[in-house]
């Protein structure tokens, strides 16, 4: 049972008149405002929250996002549903289905904002509050979401580019593991804008890690002047390490995103640094923000994004992070 069904029951019985709670079928509803469920007196288990991301199956980054979302659901006692699909059309369908099933709020990642715009705007028009996470920092406000939980990919990319310059590198590959992901493209663009040398994008496929390793290795063999790699995901950084080992050259690797293998590689010196956007925080705060909206009518963020990163993992702090990464929360 969710909040909107409980309210509909109360209205049908004639026991309550709730002017603050609306649905898409209420002729007097303001279609530009999400519903206020703060007057609901039911328990939090009546609140259904759907988290719908673009994560591919087996991607360790999204496993951490899910862990944060699931823990928030447990802590807050809500009915949490987590689904993901890297295909933007299928992700949009998951959003539409969640709305049809009576969700009380949505947490959505927007790697391809244009492909999700209609579904998100339709949900909000129907009175469903939305918080975006991870990707979509430039579009969430235009779409009508409460806030965005994540990092500025441009600023994070710029910081990575500065670190690569400080390392004295001259020719760096920026490895993009998801085609059409605007956030990844922004990372490379930001890094390139602050990098003092040459930076070239290389397309790989995060769903084919072995093939991606071969692609990176082939590029390194073809161009002996490459002295650096910027990976944009934790799993892909592992393939970069393997490719560098295979060609036997001294090539510096930096990466975005963290898992236990990444932290271990930072400790051992195989990776110079990792940019941590703290995906657990994204999942946890996304769910918590919707919970607060449903429970008490709160809008977090004050009209601004809530930044989960970037933080940098280096040899100096790798030990502090490793224990959490091994638990699947970093």
C-alpha positions in Angstrom: 0.0 0.0 0.0 1.4 3.4 -0.9 0.5 6.9 0.2 -1.6 7.9 -2.9 -3.8 4.8 -2.6 -4.2 5.4 1.1 -5.3 9.0 0.5 -7.7 7.9 -2.3 -9.3 5.5 0.1 -9.8 8.2 2.7 -11.3 10.6 0.1 -13.7 7.9 -1.2 -14.9 7.2 2.3 -15.6 10.9 2.8 -13.7 11.0 6.1 -11.1 13.5 5.1 -10.7 16.5 2.9 -7.0 17.0 2.1 -6.3 20.1 0.1 -2.5 19.6 0.2 -2.5 16.2 -1.5 -3.2 16.0 -5.2 -3.0 13.5 -8.0 -2.8 13.9 -11.8 -6.6 13.4 -12.0 -7.5 16.2 -9.6 -9.0 19.0 -11.6 -7.9 21.6 -9.1 -4.3 20.3 -8.9 -1.4 22.5 -9.8 0.3 20.3 -12.3 3.6 22.1 -11.8 3.9 21.0 -8.1 4.6 17.7 -6.6 2.2 16.4 -4.0 2.6 17.1 -0.4 2.3 13.9 1.6 3.5 15.4 4.9 0.1 15.2 6.4 -0.1 11.5 6.0 -0.3 9.7 9.3 0.6 6.2 8.1 3.9 4.5 8.8 6.9 4.9 6.6 6.4 1.4 5.2 3.5 2.9 3.2 6.0 5.0 1.3 7.2 3.4 -1.9 10.4 4.9 -3.5 11.7 3.7 -6.8 15.4 4.1 -7.7 15.9 3.7 -11.5 19.5 4.1 -12.8 21.3 3.4 -16.0 23.8 1.0 -14.4 24.8 -2.1 -16.4 24.6 -5.5 -14.6 27.8 -6.3 -12.8 29.1 -2.8 -12.7 30.8 -2.4 -9.3 30.1 1.4 -9.2 26.4 0.9 -9.4 26.5 -1.9 -6.9 27.7 0.8 -4.4 24.9 3.2 -5.4 22.4 0.4 -4.9 24.0 -0.5 -1.5 23.5 3.1 -0.4 19.9 3.2 -1.6 19.0 -0.1 0.0 20.5 0.9 3.3 18.6 4.2 3.3 15.4 2.2 2.6 16.1 0.0 5.6 17.0 2.9 7.8 13.8 4.8 6.9 11.6 1.7 6.7 10.2 2.4 3.2 9.2 0.1 0.4 12.3 0.5 -1.8 12.4 -0.7 -5.4 15.7 -0.6 -7.3 15.9 -1.2 -11.0 18.5 -0.3 -13.7 19.0 -0.6 -17.5 21.8 1.0 -19.5 19.4 1.3 -22.5 17.8 4.8 -22.2 14.6 3.6 -23.8 14.2 0.8 -21.4 15.1 3.0 -18.5 12.4 5.4 -19.5 9.9 2.5 -19.6 11.0 1.6 -16.0 10.2 5.1 -14.9 6.8 5.0 -16.6 6.0 1.6 -15.1 6.9 2.8 -11.6 4.6 5.8 -11.9 1.8 3.5 -13.2 2.4 1.1 -10.2 1.8 4.0 -7.7 5.3 5.0 -6.6 5.5 7.9 -4.1 8.8 9.2 -5.4 11.6 8.6 -7.9 15.4 8.7 -7.7 16.8 8.7 -11.3 20.2 8.8 -12.9 20.3 10.7 -16.2 23.2 9.6 -18.4 21.1 10.5 -21.4 18.8 13.3 -20.2 17.1 13.9 -23.5 15.9 10.3 -23.6 14.4 10.5 -20.1 13.0 14.0 -20.3 9.4 13.1 -21.3 9.1 10.3 -18.7 10.5 12.5 -15.8 8.4 15.5 -16.7 5.3 13.3 -17.0 6.0 11.8 -13.5 6.4 15.3 -12.0 3.2 16.5 -13.7 1.4 13.6 -12.1 2.6 14.7 -8.7 5.5 12.4 -8.2 8.6 14.0 -6.7 11.9 13.3 -8.4 15.5 13.6 -7.3 18.2 12.9 -9.9 21.6 11.4 -9.0 25.0 10.8 -10.6 24.3 12.2 -14.1 22.1 15.1 -15.1 23.5 18.0 -13.0 22.9 20.4 -15.9 19.3 19.3 -16.6 17.6 18.4 -13.3 16.3 21.9 -12.5 14.8 22.3 -16.0 13.1 19.0 -15.7 11.5 20.0 -12.4 13.4 17.7 -10.0 13.8 18.7 -6.4 17.6 18.5 -6.5 20.5 16.5 -7.9 22.9 14.5 -5.8 26.3 14.0 -7.5 29.4 15.9 -8.6 30.0 18.5 -11.3 31.7 16.3 -13.9 33.3 19.3 -15.5 34.9 20.5 -12.3 36.0 17.0 -11.4 37.5 16.6 -14.8 39.3 19.9 -14.5 40.8 18.7 -11.2 41.9 15.5 -12.8 43.5 17.3 -15.7 45.5 19.5 -13.3 46.8 16.4 -11.4 47.9 14.8 -14.7 49.7 18.0 -15.6 51.4 18.1 -12.2 52.6 14.6 -12.9 54.5 15.9 -15.9 52.5 13.9 -18.5 52.4 14.9 -22.1 50.1 12.6 -24.1 47.1 11.1 -22.3 44.2 8.8 -23.3 40.8 9.6 -21.8 38.9 6.3 -21.9 35.1 6.6 -22.2 33.4 3.4 -21.3 29.7 4.3 -22.1 28.8 5.7 -25.5 26.4 8.7 -25.2 27.0 9.3 -21.5 27.1 13.1 -21.3 28.7 13.0 -17.8 31.7 11.0 -19.1 32.1 13.3 -22.0 32.1 16.2 -19.6 34.9 14.6 -17.5 37.1 14.3 -20.6 36.3 17.8 -21.7 37.0 19.2 -18.3 40.3 17.3 -18.0 41.4 18.3 -21.5 40.7 22.0 -20.7 43.2 22.0 -17.8 45.7 19.5 -19.1 48.9 21.1 -20.4 49.6 18.3 -22.9 47.7 16.4 -25.5 44.5 14.4 -24.5 42.7 12.1 -26.9 39.4 10.3 -26.2 39.2 6.5 -26.6 35.9 4.7 -26.8 35.5 1.4 -25.0 32.6 -0.7 -23.7 32.1 -1.3 -20.0 30.0 -4.3 -20.8 33.0 -6.0 -22.5 35.9 -5.5 -20.2 38.2 -8.0 -22.0 37.5 -6.3 -25.3 38.2 -2.9 -23.7 41.5 -4.1 -22.4 42.4 -5.2 -25.9 41.4 -1.8 -27.3 43.5 0.1 -24.8 46.5 -2.2 -25.4 46.2 -1.8 -29.1 46.2 2.0 -28.8 49.3 1.9 -26.5 51.2 -0.3 -29.0 50.3 2.0 -31.9 51.4 5.2 -30.2 54.6 4.9 -28.2 54.4 8.6 -27.1 51.3 7.9 -24.8 52.5 8.3 -21.2 49.2 8.5 -19.4 45.7 7.1 -19.2 42.6 8.7 -17.5 40.0 6.0 -16.9 36.5 7.2 -16.2 35.3 4.2 -14.1 36.7 1.8 -11.6 36.2 -1.4 -13.6 37.8 0.2 -16.7 40.8 1.4 -14.7 41.5 -2.3 -13.9 41.6 -3.0 -17.7 43.9 0.0 -18.1 46.3 -1.5 -15.5 46.3 -4.8 -17.4 46.9 -3.2 -20.7 49.9 -1.2 -19.4 51.3 -4.4 -17.8 50.9 -6.2 -21.1 52.9 -3.6 -23.2 55.5 -3.3 -20.5 55.8 0.5 -20.6 55.9 3.2 -17.9 52.5 4.8 -18.3 50.8 6.7 -15.5 47.1 5.9 -14.8 44.5 8.1 -13.1 40.9 7.1 -12.7 37.5 8.2 -11.7 35.4 6.2 -9.3 36.5 3.7 -6.6 36.2 0.0 -5.7 38.4 -2.2 -3.6 40.7 -3.1 -6.6 41.1 0.6 -7.4 42.2 1.4 -3.9 44.6 -1.5 -3.8 46.1 -0.3 -7.1 46.5 3.2 -5.7 48.2 1.8 -2.7 50.6 -0.2 -4.9 51.4 2.7 -7.1 49.8 1.2 -10.3 47.2 4.1 -10.2 48.3 7.6 -9.3 44.9 8.8 -8.0 41.2 8.1 -8.0 38.5 10.7 -8.2 35.8 9.5 -5.8 32.3 10.9 -6.3 31.1 8.7 -3.4 28.3 6.7 -5.1 27.0 5.3 -1.7 26.2 8.9 -0.8 24.3 9.3 -4.0 22.1 6.3 -3.4 21.6 7.1 0.2 20.8 10.8 0.0 18.7 10.3 -3.1 16.3 8.0 -1.2 16.5 10.1 2.0 15.5 13.2 0.0 12.4 11.6 -1.4 11.6 10.1 2.1 11.7 13.5 3.7 9.5 14.9 0.9 6.9 12.2 1.4 7.1 12.2 5.2 7.4 15.9 5.9 7.1 17.9 2.7 10.8 18.9 2.8 12.8 19.9 -0.3 16.5 19.4 0.2 19.2 21.3 -1.6 17.7 24.8 -1.5 17.4 24.9 -5.3 21.0 23.8 -5.7 22.7 20.4 -6.3 23.9 18.4 -3.3 27.5 17.6 -4.0 28.8 14.1 -3.2 32.2 14.8 -4.6 34.8 15.0 -5.9 37.2 13.6 -3.3 40.7 12.3 -4.3 42.1 8.9 -3.2 45.9 8.8 -3.2 48.5 6.8 -1.4 48.1 9.2 1.5 44.6 8.2 2.4 44.1 4.8 0.6 44.3 2.8 3.8 41.5 4.8 5.3 39.2 4.1 2.3 40.1 0.5 1.6 38.2 -1.0 4.5 35.0 0.6 3.3 35.7 -0.3 -0.3 36.1 -3.9 0.8 32.7 -3.7 2.4 31.1 -2.5 -0.8 30.3 0.9 0.4 33.1 3.0 -1.3 
